[in-house]
Amino acid sequence: MRVAVAGFVHETNTFSPHPATMDRFAEADGWPPLVTGSELPPALAGSNLPATGFLEAARLDGAEVLPLLWCSAVPSGPVTREAYDAILAWMLERLQAAGPVDAVYLDLHGAMVAEHERDGDGAVLAAVRAEVEASTAVVASLDFHANVSGAMVDASDALVAFRTYPHVDMAATGRRTYAALKAVLPGIRDGRRPARALGRSPFLVPLVCQSTDAEPGRRLYAGLGDREGPSVYATSLAMGFPPADTWETGPSVVSYAETEPAARQAVAAVLAQLEAAEAEFAVPLHAPESAIAEALRIADASGGLVVVADTRDNPGAGGAGDTTGLLTAAVKRDAEGVAIGVLADPDTAARATQAGVGAEITVSVGGRSDGRPYVGPARVTALGDGRFTATGPMFGGSHMDLGPMAALRCGRVAVAVASRRMQAADRSMFRHVGIEPDAQRVVIVKSSVHFRADFAHAKAVVVADAPGLNPVNHDTLDYQHLRSSVRRMPVVHASGAPG
């Protein structure tokens, strides 16, 4: 079997003013930079990525792999027309040069929006489908937060989404996608594409409520694999990416099977479970000062680490990673054993590097995105080049490149500063600049859920409602393209006030 392999990954927050340019795809961050041809397999080796898992499964099966290209960019605003068109053109050119193939595998996100193409992933799949023979299978792995479109389903022979959030199963999803390819390929060679069905949830679920480490997510995903078998090749529940203003935004279920009734039955069963759980998707939110106070209270009572999730400024959801509402509240509280990270501020990182370890400086850190930096005295406690290997369950094995980094002491608060945006989902990001997360009473993370994988030992998690581009309350977003019938879940602050 000759299989062409490519990846084009971006999760788009259409409410973010910061576009994904070609430079963002070309640079390394938590994942490798844009790679092509024979450079692709070694660049991805050892990482927890879908394409890595697919490549491993293909090699073990003796398939001939034809690597085209792979790239990703940190979640942000829409992909620029220049970057989108160029990357897609390179992918198609390399596909043409590869000659006839039995299958094409794509590592996609499922919630990519370009400046000129609202269904970015659907257009990629359609372009690939148009490029290959009818007897060629086209399959793709998708992110847990994919906003699955009809065009994506129509152009593919299997879409296989992650089943964990935090995404500890990305490489495993690539392996499951290879298994789905093996299941559908015999029929496609005989001129029979698999039947497929797609269903949508009538409500949105905030990212911070989607974790599969808690109910109802744990229950919904626990039996998903049991719905697959000889006649049902793949069934996926994608929870959707709410800060993407598209018609398709929201949870969806897609299934590929031998017959249409089998596919429809699988979709209907999963959707019924999802809809029955609607009321369980809830989380109390705390204003910044309340979040710090509550976290310290729990830490003192439990004697262990408490994590505060700065979900609205999560770079993994398109946040700028530089808002300072929680930093200001923590410094004001003047408590020992509090750390925050990772704040994206290349200017402050450069200034701290120039000043050196031990220097006392006055900083204006963060706040570039909203004009509200934290200003005050700080001591430089450690420096780093931002290059290190992550160690946690999700990012483990990935070679991070966050640019020059620094650890600052603002009052009693330890602050990890980086030159590039990156969700704080791995303790190595703190340790690189000498901040030991496990020695803290409270760690504030620029993350929604992914941190839970490497901070699973924390005694509690407090979710903060501080400034940022990823609001939990979707009524604050000015949707222009979302289906009018979609319900936006009510949000309540821990104080009892409406969100």
N, C-alpha and C positions, 0 to 999 in steps of 0.2 A: 504494500500500500504506500503510495506517494502522498504525503500530507504537507501542504503549505501552512506555515505558522506565522501569525502576525498579531500585534497588540497595539491598540490605540485607546488609551485610558484617560478619561477625564470625568469628574463629577462636577457638574456645573450649578452653581448658585446664581441664578439669573438676577438676583437682587444685589449682587456684589458689583461694585464699580470697577473692579480690578480684572481685566481680561487675561485669558491664558494665551500668551504670545508664543512664538516659536522658541524664544529664549527659555521659557519655562519648561518646554518639552526637551530642550537640548541639554539642560543642566541636571546634574544629579541632586537628589535631596534624600528622601528616605528610600527611594528606589533608583535604579540605574538611569543614566541619561539615555537619550535616543540612540539605539543601536540597530545595525543592519547586517544582513547576511550572516556569515559564519561567526561574527562577533556576538550574535544574539544568545546562543545557548550558554557560553561561559559567563556572560554578563549576568544572566539570571540565575545561574546555578547556586544552590544553597539558600535561595530566598523563598519565603513563603508567598509565592505568587501563583496564580492559576496557570500561566504559561509554563512555569517551572514544573508543576505537577503533570501537565499534559505531555511535555517533552520527556519526562521520566517514564511515563506509561508507554509512550510511543517507542522509545528506545528498547524497553523491556520486551515489547511485542514484535520487535524487528522491523518496524515501519521505517521507510525512508523519509526523513524530515527535511523539508526545504524552508529554512528560516528566511523570512522576508524582512520585517522590521518590528521593533517594539519600542513604545514610548509611553510616558505618562507625565502628567503635570499635577502639582498640588491643587486641590479643589479651589475654584475661584469663579469669577464671572465668565461669560461665554468665551469660547475659543474664537480667536480672531479668524476672519475669512482667509487671511494669508496662511496661517498655520494649518488650519483644517484642510484647505485645498491642497497644500503642498504635501502634507503627510499622506492624505488619501491617494494622491497621484503617485507618490513614491511606492506606496503599497501595491497599487494596481500595476505599475510598471514592472515591479519585481515578480508579481504573480504571472504576468504575461511571459516574462523571461523564463520562468520556471517550467513552462511547457504544460502538457496535460497532467492533471493531478486527480487523484481519487477523492480527495477531500481538502477542505480549507478549514482551519481552526483559527478563530479570532478570540483574543483576550480583550474583552470590552468592559465598560462599566455599566452602561444601560441608562445613564442619566446625563449624557453629554449633549450640550446645546452649543451651537456655533452662532456667530453673529448673523449668518444668513441661512441657517438650517436648524430649526427648532428640534427636530428629531435627528440628532447627530449620529447616533448609533444605527438607527433604522436606515439612514442614507448610506452608511458604510456597508452594512449588510446587503442592501439592494445593489450597490455598485459591484460588490464581489460576486453576488449571484449572477449579475448580468455578464460577468467576465468569464464564467466557467461553463462547462457543458452541463446539460440537464442530468447527466449521470454522476455528477460530482456532488458530494455531500458538503453542506456548509453548516458548521456548528460553532457555537460560541459559549464561553463562560461569562457570567454576569455577576456584578456586585449584588450584595444583599439589598442595597438601596436603589436598584434599578427601577426606573419608570418605564415599564415594558410597553412598547407600542405595537399596533397591529402590523406595521411595516416590518418591524423586527421579527415578528413571528412568521409572517408570510415569506420572508427571504431566507429563513433558516430551517434546518432539519432537526435541530435540538438546541434549546437554550437552557443552560444549567447554571443556577444561581447559588451563591454561598448559602449555608444554612446556620451560620453562627454570627453573632454580633456581641462581643468583639470577633473580628474575622480571623479566627485561628485556623479555619479550614480552607483557606484560599488555594493552597497547593492541592489539597484533597479534592477540591472542586474541579481543578484541571484534570485530575485522574478520573473523576466521575464523568467528565465531559468526553474523555477518550472512550470510556466504556459505553456511553450513549452513542458515540460515533460508530463503534463496532456493531452496536445493535441495529442501527438504522441503515447502515451501508448496503447490506445484501438486498434489501428491498429497493433502494434507490438504483442500484445497478440493474435491477429488473424493471425499472420504470415506475416504481411505486414509492412516492414520497410518503413519509408518515403523516397520519392524521394529526391535527393539532387543535387545541382549544385555548381560549384566553378569557379570563373573567376578572372584573375589577371590584375593589372594595368601594362602598359608598361613603367612606370616611378617610381622612388623613390621620396618620399616627406620627407625633413628634419624634424626632430622632432619639431623644433621650429616653423615650418610653419603649423603644424597640428591642432592648437587650434580650438575648436568648439565655442569659444567665439568671433571669427572673421571670416570673409569670406575668402575662400569659405566653410570652414568647417561647419560654422553655417547653411548654406543653404543645404549642402549635407546631414546633419543628421536630419534636421528639419522634413522631410517627410518620414524618413525611416520606422517608425512604421506604416504608412499608407499602406505600401506594404504587411503587414501581415493581415491575416483574417482566415476564416474557412478553406480555401484550401492551404494557405501559413502559415506554422507554425512558422517560424523564418527566418529573413533575417538580415545579419550583414555585415557592412562595417568595415573592420579592416585596419587601415592605415599603419601597418607594423612598424618594428623596424630596421632602416637602418644599425646601426653598428653591425649587425649579418650577418656573411658571410655564407649564405645558399642559396640554389637554389630558395627557396620559398620567400626570403626576398622582402618586398614591399607591397603596398596596395592590398587587395583582397576583393572579395564579395562572401559570401556563403549563400545559401538559402536551406531550407528544406520545402517540400510541399507535397501535396497529389499526384501530378503527376509531371513527369519530365518536360513537357512543362511549367507548372506553376513555377517551380523552376528556370528553365533557363530564363524565361521571367523576373523574379524578378532580377536575377543577371545582365542580359543584360541592364536593365533600369538603375540600379544604376551605373554600370560601364560607361555607356554613359555619365551620369552626371559628374562622376569623371574625365573622360578624357577631357570633355569640359572645365573643370575648371583648367587644368594643368598650364596655364600661370599665374593664380592668386596665386599660392603657391610661394610666394616670400616675403623676408624680408630684409631690409637694415642692414648690419653688420658694427660695429664700432670697430676699433682697441682699445686697452685698454684706452689710454690717450684720444682718441676721444670720447669714450663712457662716460667717467667721465665728460669731458667738455660739451658734449651735454646734459647729464642728469642735470647738474647744471644750464645750460642755461634755460632748460625747467622749472626746479623747481623755478628759480627766476622769470620767466615770468608768471607762473601759480599760484605761491604761494602755491603749494601743493607737495605731495610726488611723486617722480619719482623712478621707479625700473629699475635697470640694471640687465639683465639676463646673468649670466655667463654660457651660455648654454653648452659650450664645456667641462666644468668640473662638469657637473651635475651628482651627485651620482646616481640619478634615471635612468641614461642611462649608468651606468658603469664607470663614472668618479671617480677619486680618491678623489675629494672633498678637495684637498689641494694645488692646484696651486695658485700662488700669483701674476699673472700678473696684475689683477685689484686692488689688495691691494697696490702693489707698485705704480701704477698710481695714486691711490687715495691719498696716503700719500704725493706723490710728488706735487699733486695739492694743498695740505695744506688748504682744505676748511672745514668749520664747517658743522656739520649736515650730516655726511656721515657714514654709518655703512655697514659692510660686514659679511656674515655668510652663511652657517655654515662651518668653516674650520675644517677639520678632522686632529687632531694632538694630540694623547694621551700623548706624551712626554711633549709637551708644557702645556697641561691641568694639568698634574701632577705637573710640575714645578711651575705653577701659584698657584695651591692648596697649595703646600708646602710653598711658599713665603707668601701667605695670601693677603687679600684685602688691597689695599693701597701700596703694595710693588712696588718699581721701579726695574725692571729687564731688562736684555738684552736678547732678544729672537731670536731664529732662527726658525720661525714658518712656517709650511707648507713646500711644495716643496719636500716632501719625494719621490713623484712619478716621478718627473722630474729633481731633483737635483738643483732646484732654489728656495730656501726658502726666505722669507723676513727676513732680519737681521737688528735689530735696538733696540733702547730702547723702553720699554713699561711699562705701569702702570696697575696693576691688579685692576679692578674696581668692580668686582663681581665674585662670585663662585657659582656653583650649582652641585648637584649630577647627573644631567641629567635625572632624573625621574620626569615626569610631564604628565598631560593629555592635549592632543592637543585640540584646540578649533575651528579650521577653518572648512570650508565646506567639505573638502576632508578627512582630518585626524581626524576630530572632534570625541572625545570619545576614541581615541586610547591612550593607556598608553605607552608613549615614554620611552625609556631607552637608552640614548646616552652616558652613562658613565660619569665620571667627566667632568664638563664643566667650562669654565672661560670666562669672558669678559675682553678684553685688550683694552687699549687706545694706539694706535700706531700713534704718532703725534697727529693729531686731529681726526683720524678715530677710530670708535668703532668696535671691532672685536669679534665676537662670535666664540669660539673654543670648539669643542667637541672631545670626545675620539673615537667615532664611526662615520662612514660616514652616512649622512642622507641628502636627498634633502631638501633644505630650502623652504618648501611649506606651512608653518604654522607660523604665527607670534609668537606663544607661544615659539618657539625655541629661539627667541631673548629675549623675556620677561623673560624666565627662568633665565637669567643671567643679568637682569636689563636693557636691551636695549629696549627702547620703539620704535618700528618701525615707528609709526605714528608721532613721534616727530622729525623725521629726514627729511632732504631735499631729500636725496638719499639713497636708500637701495640697496646694491649689493647682489644678491641671487645666490647661487649655485643651479640653477634650469633652466629648459627650458621653461615650460609652467605651471606646476602645481601650482606655486606660485600665478598665476592669480586669483585663487579661493578666497584666503584669502587677496589678495592685489587688489581686484577689484576696490577699491576706489582710486587707484593711478591715477595721472593725465596722466601719460604716461609710456611706457616701451621702454627702449633702449636695443637692443640686441648686446652683445659684442662678438667679435671674439678673445678671449684670449686662452692661452694654455689649452689643455685637450684632453681626449680620445673620445669625442663625436663630431667630426667635422661636421659642417654644409655642407661643401664642400665634397661630397662623392668621388670626384675624388682623394682625398688625401688618401683614404683607398685602401689597396691592396687586393681587392676581388679575391678569388680563386674559389669560388663555385657559385657565383651569375650568373643568366642567362645572357648570353652575349648580349641579345637584350634589356636589361633594360636601359632606359635613366636615366642619373644622372643630376639633374636639375642644371643649371648654377647659381652661387652665385656671387653677386656683393657687394662690400663694399660701405659704404655710401659715400666714396670719389669718387666712380665711377670706382675704380680699380677692376679687376676681382678677385674673391675670391680664 
